Structure formats: structure tokens, C-alpha cells
């Protein structure tokens, strides 16, 4: 088992989004989706606090067969 901690775009040490692209739940969900596909994960658990918890719940609702726990 291993853990991956993600800084969403515009947060922590991550890069900002290009001008004209808004920081929305959709953009964040797309970023999470890209990370999961890049890592080739088929099943995983999500952990989050505040914004991360909300995004975890949304992702789990959209892709319930991929998420073990959130």
C-alpha cells in the first residue's frame, strides 16, 4: 500500500491554471481523473479534508466502481 498526496491546481506547490480557466469543481475533478489515469489505478481509496472531502464525495458519486472507500 502507498499514499499519494495531491496539491490541486493553484494550491500548495502546484502550478496555477492558465489565464481564463476558472478554478471550479469540474476542473479539480478533471485533475484528479488525470492523476488516477496516469497512475493506472483501477481501485483506490480517497481521503480529503474540506475541499478534498467534497471532491472525494463527488468523484465517488461519478465513478463509484473505482473507489473502494472515501
Long-range contacts (C-beta under 8 A, 24 or more apart in sequence): 4-35, 4-39, 6-31, 6-32, 6-35, 8-32, 8-51, 8-52, 8-55, 25-54, 25-55, 25-58, 28-55, 29-55, 29-58, 29-59, 29-62, 32-59, 33-59, 36-66, 41-66, 42-66, 43-67, 43-68, 44-68, 45-69, 45-70, 46-70
